[in-house]
Amino acid sequence: MSQTHTAHSPSSTEPHCSFRSAVAAGLGELQKQIPCKYLYDDEGSELFEEICQAEDYYPTRTEMAIMDQYVDEMADAVGPRCLLLELGSGSSLKTRLLLKHLHEPAGYVPVEISPAALEQAVEELHRRFPDLEILPVCADYHTDFSVPSPSSPVERTVIYFPGSTIGNMTPDGAAEFLRHMHAWCGAEGGVLLGVDLQKSEHVLERAYNDGEGVTSRFNLNLLKRMNRELGADFETDEFSHQAVYNSDEGRVEMHLVSDRDQVVTLDGQEFHFREGESIHTENSYKYTLSGFAEVARAAGWKVEKVWTDASRFFSIQYLTVDMDD
Ligand SMILES: C[S@@+](CC[C@H](N)C(=O)[O-])C[C@H]1O[C@@H](n2cnc3c(N)ncnc32)[C@H](O)[C@@H]1O
């Protein structure tokens, strides 16, 4: 990344410290679990891009098709001279389409935890949009980072949160996160976000157990990452990827299941796994349109517009501040 567009990085030791302590704490719980953001190291981010291309993984394809069809309406809803703040920008692929249609955007702020993914995306965007001011922030969006100001006037700050990443949070967590967004974009602000919808269990489980096995490699990479970065000794061949729909909770759960009784060591501490015991690595909540509207309302947002595909598999929603709140 060029000097003028240096990412606002947290200190280099911090991510490792928090990864180490999150893993130690998570493996110590009754249901072992690790926060899903740790799936995204460089390798994980690349694998995620592959998942997006997988035949069985409908969300990316469907969200892109909705954007293709309605991007002009989205640009009109967002309005002119907006500062677009994207949370978990990854490759910024969908953003390219949006940026092409926005009316005189004041700037683009991609916020991404993976430095390599951020750097690559920003380089590509500079090439494609030489006149756009890009202010990358390399940070965890669950921490307090400050939003950089572009040099041209901003009419409205709009948070772009595609990919149904909001579905990785519990509904209460999603409401809390949406509430927090007011601080980033103020009373005139908006949120343009992807929300995956409830559908048949078969389609959902197929999407997260794709025939090419990419999601499995993505999930298992977390074990490799713990070995690589933390010196853990996971036998990665002795765990299996599992994705199941939990209908009571309305979410797809991803797990890494131990194929046998085994002991894993990290920093001299032993973690015991029984055969069939799992580490819970990700949740993907699926919403009804009314269910998500309730979450948004609880967070002081009004659903202004909803765009969906013909099968109602996925939605893109534009939220504005609920003045009645
Ligand atoms: C599901 S991908 C979505 C990427 C892209 N926005 C899209 O819709 O295709 C999630 C992205 O968010 C990033 N990410 C996950 N948790 C994050 C966090 N807590 N803070 C910042 N970035 C995060 C990941 O590295 C990854 O690039």
The ligand as a Gaussian input file, in Angstrom:
#p B3LYP/6-31G(d) Opt

LIG

0 1
 C      -17.814000     -12.988000       4.912000
 S      -16.416000     -12.051000       4.376000
 C      -17.242000     -10.780000       3.475000
 C      -16.316000     -10.064000       2.506000
 C      -17.003000      -9.037000       1.627000
 N      -17.512000      -7.901000       2.397000
 C      -18.126000      -9.683000       0.869000
 O      -19.278000      -9.414000       1.162000
 O      -17.841000     -10.483000      -0.028000
 C      -15.998000     -11.320000       5.843000
 C      -14.807000     -10.397000       5.743000
 O      -14.757000      -9.676000       6.955000
 C      -13.470000      -9.746000       7.518000
 N      -13.685000      -9.755000       8.960000
 C      -14.237000     -10.753000       9.710000
 N      -14.332000     -10.372000      10.990000
 C      -13.830000      -9.105000      11.044000
 C      -13.677000      -8.188000      12.102000
 N      -14.057000      -8.488000      13.332000
 N      -13.143000      -6.969000      11.827000
 C      -12.770000      -6.644000      10.559000
 N      -12.887000      -7.499000       9.507000
 C      -13.416000      -8.698000       9.756000
 C      -12.847000     -11.019000       6.987000
 O      -11.442000     -10.963000       6.955000
 C      -13.462000     -11.107000       5.600000
 O      -12.695000     -10.450000       4.642000

